[in-house]
């Protein structure tokens, strides 16, 4: 296992980080360095958290009711976690889901980050050699988190830009058939909602397709919802649990086969605090996951501090509201900056990144050309972005670009660098001139499909078309 190469460290996603670390941008010390746009970190609302801490010095000093909490927090704690912390966590989870779902703290398992939560879930659900179906594109780290130590296999559900990478019934069936051809037993569908790297939320129709599929195949659903608190625009976020409730499935077998992963890394911008969680109505899974969580616990000091922050409901409501405003503004900065260079983004409503369409910058429609462009962007432009191939995207030319882990000035500089690159590269400039915007081409494609369907209707003599 120590020598096994399935960790995924050789992915271009991680290689980009290594290149950044060799030459990190600093406005004063290294102004020509590489700007980190491959890190999905939320630094936009840190001032709110810091101002709360400044007003609540007793919490930082572990003081309560005039006495010190240090001894209590420093001594051994049960691995179930502090009850006060679990209580405010489920309240926070409900708040960012618009209180459409109620969560019971006894169904919650605390873990050292969502990485640990995901791995524990797969250990509980799948034997080595059994399979998970995952929609593409997906977070590159899942190849490590879900496969490396568990021995599980990932079978991709191929999604495409023609429908904005939405999950379809046919794509689910095709992935299931591929697993069967490989003699793999499928144990679960694993989704990220909101999506990393797409920055989109799943529609109610997609969730219903997914639930029906899982019920038919008698498999589990794992919904990684660590970006639920980053939804900044419509359509509103729908949790997999809300979708189950809407279908009145609380007393069905499926109710115990759906599991949620959550975290405070993205919603509160605290990845260094290593707070993740598993939520499930399955008592057997919760019991097993709780035992396994002892290999990666959250410190009592962290739980205590965060229980006080999350327990301040007025502050949390303000934080959620202000954070959304910051995300909208920063996303617009990135999208408009890229548009000035003739580059478009996938329409998104969540996340700390955009999925950027650079297909027109490729020399050919191949993943080799994508890697060539990516190397140029790192070496010549000085930006670390994540190529779509590292996310197992089915189409070359897409890149995940993060916008929430830097200052406005740094983002402006990144956009200037992209613009200079596009204008200085003769081949790219010529290609962009020859191509109308993708939105125009997509509209033309839709018109052609509409005309084709109309012709089919006339020739068939009825008003039906395949959907």
Wavefront OBJ file of the C-alpha trace (Angstrom):
o trace
v 0.000 0.000 0.000
v 2.893 2.355 0.761
v 4.237 1.883 -2.781
v 0.829 1.869 -4.486
v 0.422 4.598 -7.138
v -3.353 4.881 -6.836
v -2.973 7.835 -4.428
v -3.294 10.174 -7.415
v -0.370 12.409 -6.443
v 0.858 12.307 -10.046
v -2.328 14.006 -11.266
v -1.883 17.360 -13.016
v -4.087 18.777 -10.244
v -1.409 18.069 -7.633
v 1.501 18.775 -10.014
v 0.110 22.290 -10.486
v 0.272 22.810 -6.737
v 3.898 21.655 -6.708
v 4.776 24.159 -9.437
v 3.055 26.930 -7.499
v 4.954 26.064 -4.313
v 8.264 26.399 -6.183
v 7.429 29.951 -7.268
v 4.486 31.431 -5.283
v 3.224 34.899 -6.174
v 3.693 37.651 -3.617
v 2.856 41.273 -4.470
v 6.050 42.530 -2.826
v 8.519 39.643 -2.571
v 7.717 37.827 -5.843
v 5.393 39.854 -8.125
v 6.148 37.677 -11.172
v 5.412 34.415 -9.315
v 2.622 31.925 -9.988
v -0.840 32.957 -8.745
v -2.661 30.121 -6.999
v -6.026 29.633 -8.752
v -6.177 25.900 -8.060
v -7.111 26.211 -4.379
v -10.832 26.151 -3.527
v -10.543 28.200 -0.355
v -12.917 30.897 0.866
v -11.047 33.907 2.261
v -13.723 36.468 1.358
v -15.459 36.739 4.743
v -12.546 36.304 7.131
v -13.049 39.836 8.414
v -16.442 38.831 9.833
v -14.957 35.889 11.717
v -12.038 37.937 12.979
v -14.318 40.712 14.227
v -16.441 38.119 16.078
v -13.323 36.752 17.774
v -12.228 40.258 18.725
v -15.582 40.803 20.452
v -15.485 37.449 22.242
v -12.084 37.261 23.897
v -13.344 34.913 26.644
v -13.985 32.227 24.029
v -10.423 32.423 22.700
v -9.093 32.214 26.262
v -11.366 29.214 27.002
v -13.142 31.109 29.773
v -16.796 30.646 30.661
v -18.863 32.092 33.505
v -15.728 33.625 35.007
v -13.821 30.345 35.142
v -11.344 28.542 32.916
v -12.437 25.703 30.596
v -8.843 24.772 29.800
v -8.609 21.725 32.071
v -11.935 20.304 30.841
v -10.923 20.724 27.203
v -7.373 19.462 27.656
v -8.349 16.155 29.259
v -9.654 13.063 27.457
v -12.892 13.440 25.491
v -15.170 10.715 24.177
v -14.878 10.168 20.415
v -18.586 10.877 19.957
v -17.709 14.589 20.165
v -18.968 17.430 22.347
v -22.775 17.377 22.439
v -22.978 21.185 22.419
v -20.964 21.237 19.204
v -23.116 18.594 17.504
v -26.264 20.481 18.480
v -25.164 23.731 16.831
v -23.775 21.866 13.815
v -27.150 20.350 12.922
v -28.734 23.763 13.411
v -26.181 25.285 11.015
v -26.760 22.487 8.486
v -30.494 23.238 8.562
v -29.909 26.988 8.263
v -27.894 26.760 5.040
v -30.548 24.419 3.612
v -33.245 27.040 4.288
v -34.667 24.840 7.098
v -36.191 22.477 4.553
v -34.563 19.594 6.422
v -34.239 18.860 10.135
v -31.146 17.030 11.346
v -30.832 14.910 14.473
v -27.465 15.220 16.282
v -27.534 11.516 17.182
v -27.241 10.724 13.444
v -24.085 12.815 13.100
v -20.494 11.535 13.084
v -17.642 14.031 13.484
v -14.475 13.530 11.437
v -11.219 15.367 10.801
v -12.406 17.020 7.597
v -14.582 15.790 4.735
v -11.671 13.764 3.301
v -11.872 11.505 6.336
v -15.686 11.493 6.220
v -15.747 10.311 2.611
v -13.203 7.568 3.195
v -15.022 6.278 6.289
v -18.290 6.145 4.345
v -16.734 4.073 1.567
v -15.156 1.703 4.096
v -18.682 1.221 5.504
v -20.454 0.789 2.160
v -18.094 -1.119 -0.133
v -15.760 -4.081 0.009
v -12.439 -3.855 -1.876
v -13.140 -4.307 -5.575
v -16.744 -3.050 -5.377
v -17.742 0.075 -7.272
v -19.054 3.615 -6.919
v -20.657 5.494 -9.799
v -19.532 9.155 -9.917
v -20.666 11.851 -12.394
v -17.902 13.546 -14.372
v -16.247 15.919 -14.001
v -15.437 15.359 -10.337
v -12.946 16.598 -7.711
v -9.502 15.049 -8.479
v -8.911 14.205 -4.808
v -11.693 11.586 -4.893
v -9.301 9.193 -6.635
v -7.317 9.318 -3.390
v -10.099 9.746 -0.835
v -12.434 7.038 -2.116
v -10.076 4.463 -3.646
v -6.563 4.526 -2.236
v -7.018 2.723 1.090
v -10.567 1.355 0.661
v -9.791 -0.614 -2.510
v -13.085 0.542 -4.042
v -13.357 1.236 -7.767
v -14.749 4.368 -9.428
v -16.875 4.010 -12.552
v -17.550 7.375 -14.244
v -21.021 8.583 -15.176
v -20.080 10.543 -18.289
v -21.729 13.969 -18.477
v -21.277 16.499 -21.288
v -21.347 20.232 -21.938
v -24.230 19.843 -24.430
v -26.614 19.859 -21.429
v -24.291 21.714 -19.014
v -22.968 18.444 -17.577
v -26.340 17.410 -16.146
v -26.951 13.820 -15.008
v -29.326 11.846 -17.220
v -31.036 8.500 -16.811
v -29.228 7.110 -19.851
v -25.825 8.171 -18.470
v -26.571 6.396 -15.181
v -27.611 3.220 -16.989
v -24.554 3.290 -19.240
v -22.237 3.604 -16.217
v -24.024 0.742 -14.458
v -23.662 -1.436 -17.566
v -19.953 -0.594 -17.772
v -19.525 -1.731 -14.165
v -21.290 -4.990 -14.960
v -19.050 -5.572 -17.977
v -16.077 -5.205 -15.634
v -17.726 -7.662 -13.187
v -17.974 -4.949 -10.553
v -20.730 -4.869 -7.942
v -22.099 -1.311 -7.716
v -22.724 -0.258 -4.116
v -23.491 3.469 -4.436
v -23.790 6.570 -6.549
v -21.526 9.307 -5.197
v -22.472 12.897 -6.063
v -21.129 16.333 -5.158
v -23.930 18.847 -4.772
v -23.133 21.694 -5.310
v -20.649 20.374 -7.822
v -16.906 20.667 -7.609
v -15.639 21.631 -10.254
v -18.795 22.871 -12.025
v -20.073 25.305 -9.388
v -23.667 24.237 -10.105
v -26.457 22.765 -7.986
v -28.392 19.686 -9.021
v -31.948 20.241 -10.206
v -34.921 18.557 -8.580
v -35.362 16.505 -11.745
v -31.772 15.229 -11.545
v -32.199 14.298 -7.882
v -35.421 12.442 -8.647
v -33.761 10.558 -11.510
v -30.946 9.635 -9.147
v -33.273 8.486 -6.339
v -35.393 6.381 -8.697
v -32.259 4.812 -10.167
v -30.861 3.971 -6.714
v -34.182 2.481 -5.603
v -34.393 0.355 -8.738
v -30.829 -0.955 -8.359
v -31.060 -1.187 -4.536
v -27.886 0.833 -3.999
v -26.859 3.722 -1.730
v -26.474 7.426 -2.473
v -23.668 9.488 -0.954
v -24.183 13.228 -1.343
v -21.101 15.352 -0.656
v -22.682 18.710 0.240
v -19.630 20.553 1.554
v -20.379 23.530 -0.736
v -24.034 23.888 0.365
v -23.285 27.175 2.141
v -21.646 28.696 -0.946
v -24.836 28.841 -3.058
v -25.053 32.511 -3.988
v -27.621 32.632 -6.788
v -30.736 30.884 -8.059
v -31.712 28.134 -8.464
v -31.749 27.445 -4.748
v -29.917 24.478 -3.296
v -31.896 21.248 -2.845
v -30.345 18.712 -0.501
v -30.736 15.025 -1.302
v -32.561 14.750 2.050
v -35.070 17.416 0.976
v -35.685 15.520 -2.268
v -36.433 12.343 -0.287
v -38.851 14.188 1.997
v -40.647 15.754 -0.975
v -41.250 12.245 -2.312
v -42.465 11.086 1.123
v -39.809 8.392 1.350
v -39.115 8.748 5.079
v -40.456 5.257 5.804
v -38.923 3.608 2.763
v -35.750 1.516 2.564
v -34.128 4.367 0.648
v -34.314 6.606 3.727
v -31.561 4.473 5.296
v -29.505 4.304 2.091
v -28.823 8.020 1.656
v -25.850 9.603 3.420
v -24.599 13.208 3.520
v -21.059 14.511 3.914
v -20.680 18.051 5.206
v -17.878 20.296 6.414
v -16.957 23.765 7.652
v -14.009 24.082 5.253
v -15.963 25.836 2.484
v -19.103 27.142 4.206
v -17.132 28.963 6.926
v -13.759 29.067 5.167
v -12.008 27.041 7.887
v -10.155 24.165 6.158
v -7.327 24.317 8.700
v -9.718 23.474 11.527
v -10.379 20.050 9.936
v -14.097 19.757 10.684
v -16.073 17.236 8.666
v -19.173 15.202 9.343
v -21.264 12.290 8.158
v -25.047 12.399 8.455
v -27.163 9.287 7.971
v -30.432 7.786 9.164
v -28.810 4.345 9.045
v -28.108 3.337 12.650
v -25.736 0.501 11.678
v -23.648 2.804 9.483
v -23.549 5.547 12.124
v -22.366 3.060 14.754
v -19.590 1.744 12.502
v -18.552 5.218 11.283
v -18.389 6.512 14.868
v -15.938 3.750 15.794
v -13.834 4.470 12.708
v -13.803 8.204 13.441
v -11.419 7.542 16.344
v -8.599 7.485 13.761
v -9.245 11.141 12.928
v -10.854 13.150 15.711
v -11.501 16.883 15.975
v -9.749 18.448 18.967
v -11.941 19.458 21.901
v -10.564 23.002 21.719
v -11.709 23.313 18.091
v -15.150 21.942 18.917
v -15.531 24.337 21.842
v -14.517 27.434 19.863
v -16.742 26.604 16.894
v -19.699 25.719 19.113
v -19.602 29.298 20.395
v -19.362 30.817 16.898
v -22.110 28.632 15.422
v -24.222 29.125 18.540
v -24.413 32.865 17.836
v -27.372 32.595 15.472
v -27.601 36.295 14.717
v -23.960 36.315 13.648
v -24.356 33.148 11.544
v -27.339 34.562 9.646
v -25.370 37.730 8.947
v -22.328 35.697 7.879
v -24.332 33.595 5.411
v -25.939 36.701 3.894
v -22.702 38.688 3.578
v -20.705 35.719 2.325
v -23.156 35.205 -0.548
v -22.759 38.855 -1.573
v -18.975 38.480 -1.600
v -19.137 35.290 -3.674
v -21.476 36.843 -6.263
v -19.206 39.860 -6.656
v -16.031 37.819 -6.931
v -17.555 35.363 -9.401
v -18.613 38.312 -11.585
v -15.083 39.721 -11.446
v -13.677 36.462 -12.784
v -16.362 35.907 -15.417
v -16.205 39.472 -16.773
v -12.409 39.471 -16.738
v -12.309 36.274 -18.786
v -15.038 37.554 -21.109
v -12.798 40.517 -21.955
v -10.355 37.955 -23.321
v -13.057 36.111 -25.281
v -13.276 33.254 -22.750
v -16.567 32.035 -21.305
v -17.513 30.243 -18.078
v -20.145 27.617 -17.449
v -23.151 29.321 -15.883
v -22.911 28.668 -12.157
v -24.642 29.542 -8.890
v -22.378 28.082 -6.202
v -18.838 27.192 -5.219
v -15.541 29.024 -5.012
v -14.600 28.573 -8.681
v -15.817 28.628 -12.265
v -15.568 25.871 -14.847
v -13.947 27.802 -17.673
v -14.359 26.958 -21.350
v -10.972 27.292 -23.089
v -11.736 24.930 -25.965
v -11.143 27.725 -28.465
v -7.616 28.143 -27.129
v -6.660 24.545 -27.964
v -4.585 23.749 -31.051
v -6.656 20.587 -31.497
v -9.625 18.982 -29.793
v -7.505 16.576 -27.753
v -6.427 16.093 -24.164
v -2.827 16.378 -25.343
v -3.606 19.903 -26.553
v -5.284 20.639 -23.205
v -2.123 19.615 -21.349
v -0.001 21.742 -23.684
v -2.216 24.772 -22.963
v -2.163 24.055 -19.210
v 1.641 23.977 -19.176
v 1.690 27.335 -20.973
v -0.741 28.832 -18.462
v 1.452 27.740 -15.560
v 4.862 28.517 -17.085
v 4.178 31.500 -19.341
v 1.109 33.135 -17.798
v 1.970 32.348 -14.179
v -1.401 30.938 -13.093
v -2.069 27.570 -11.492
v -5.453 26.376 -12.762
v -6.805 22.805 -12.796
v -7.232 21.148 -16.223
v -10.532 19.381 -16.831
v -8.737 16.111 -17.515
v -7.573 16.056 -13.876
v -11.290 16.133 -12.985
v -11.981 13.305 -15.478
v -13.940 15.667 -17.730
v -15.143 13.866 -20.859
v -14.249 16.811 -23.118
v -10.859 18.553 -23.513
v -10.517 22.292 -23.020
v -12.261 22.915 -19.693
v -10.432 24.279 -16.635
v -11.443 24.868 -13.013
v -10.411 28.368 -11.942
v -10.776 29.478 -8.292
v -11.618 33.060 -7.326
v -12.205 33.195 -3.546
v -8.697 32.531 -2.193
v -7.091 35.851 -3.173
v -7.494 39.611 -2.975
v -9.308 41.651 -5.611
v -5.981 43.087 -6.693
v -4.504 39.634 -7.252
v -7.568 38.524 -9.227
v -7.296 41.669 -11.373
v -3.650 40.849 -12.054
v -4.561 37.275 -12.992
v -7.103 38.576 -15.518
v -4.491 40.967 -16.950
v -2.081 38.075 -17.386
v -4.723 35.985 -19.208
v -5.603 38.916 -21.459
v -1.956 39.544 -22.299
v -1.470 35.845 -23.059
v -4.457 35.652 -25.405
v -3.452 38.843 -27.230
v 0.192 37.838 -27.572
v -0.381 34.299 -28.867
v -0.982 34.581 -32.622
v -2.614 31.149 -33.022
v -5.012 31.686 -30.119
v -5.892 35.203 -31.254
v -6.676 34.003 -34.770
v -8.769 31.088 -33.518
v -10.824 33.337 -31.226
v -11.490 35.761 -34.097
v -12.779 32.954 -36.293
v -15.187 31.577 -33.677
v -18.440 33.255 -32.600
v -19.152 33.075 -28.847
v -20.061 29.593 -27.658
v -23.465 30.910 -26.528
v -24.202 31.957 -30.138
v -23.037 28.586 -31.447
v -25.140 26.793 -28.833
v -28.190 28.826 -29.828
v -27.593 27.908 -33.461
v -27.278 24.267 -32.514
v -30.561 24.437 -30.590
v -32.286 26.027 -33.590
v -31.014 23.239 -35.841
v -32.286 20.596 -33.405
v -35.671 22.357 -33.196
v -35.986 22.401 -36.990
v -34.937 18.746 -37.175
v -37.562 17.766 -34.584
v -40.207 19.752 -36.475
v -39.357 17.871 -39.679
v -39.571 14.562 -37.810
v -43.009 15.500 -36.476
v -44.284 16.304 -39.960
v -42.887 13.136 -41.505
v -44.152 10.855 -38.686
v -47.643 12.266 -38.650
v -47.815 12.651 -34.857
v -46.686 15.250 -32.374
v -44.301 13.083 -30.336
v -40.541 13.353 -30.158
v -38.026 11.303 -28.227
v -36.845 12.920 -25.012
l 1 2 3 4 5 6 7 8 9 10 11 12 13 14 15 16 17 18 19 20 21 22 23 24 25 26 27 28 29 30 31 32 33 34 35 36 37 38 39 40 41 42 43 44 45 46 47 48 49 50 51 52 53 54 55 56 57 58 59 60 61 62 63 64 65 66 67 68 69 70 71 72 73 74 75 76 77 78 79 80 81 82 83 84 85 86 87 88 89 90 91 92 93 94 95 96 97 98 99 100 101 102 103 104 105 106 107 108 109 110 111 112 113 114 115 116 117 118 119 120 121 122 123 124 125 126 127 128 129 130 131 132 133 134 135 136 137 138 139 140 141 142 143 144 145 146 147 148 149 150 151 152 153 154 155 156 157 158 159 160 161 162 163 164 165 166 167 168 169 170 171 172 173 174 175 176 177 178 179 180 181 182 183 184 185 186 187 188 189 190 191 192 193 194 195 196 197 198 199 200 201 202 203 204 205 206 207 208 209 210 211 212 213 214 215 216 217 218 219 220 221 222 223 224 225 226 227 228 229 230 231 232 233 234 235 236 237 238 239 240 241 242 243 244 245 246 247 248 249 250 251 252 253 254 255 256 257 258 259 260 261 262 263 264 265 266 267 268 269 270 271 272 273 274 275 276 277 278 279 280 281 282 283 284 285 286 287 288 289 290 291 292 293 294 295 296 297 298 299 300 301 302 303 304 305 306 307 308 309 310 311 312 313 314 315 316 317 318 319 320 321 322 323 324 325 326 327 328 329 330 331 332 333 334 335 336 337 338 339 340 341 342 343 344 345 346 347 348 349 350 351 352 353 354 355 356 357 358 359 360 361 362 363 364 365 366 367 368 369 370 371 372 373 374 375 376 377 378 379 380 381 382 383 384 385 386 387 388 389 390 391 392 393 394 395 396 397 398 399 400 401 402 403 404 405 406 407 408 409 410 411 412 413 414 415 416 417 418 419 420 421 422 423 424 425 426 427 428 429 430 431 432 433 434 435 436 437 438 439 440 441 442 443 444 445 446 447 448 449 450 451 452 453 454 455 456 457 458 459 460 461 462 463 464 465 466 467
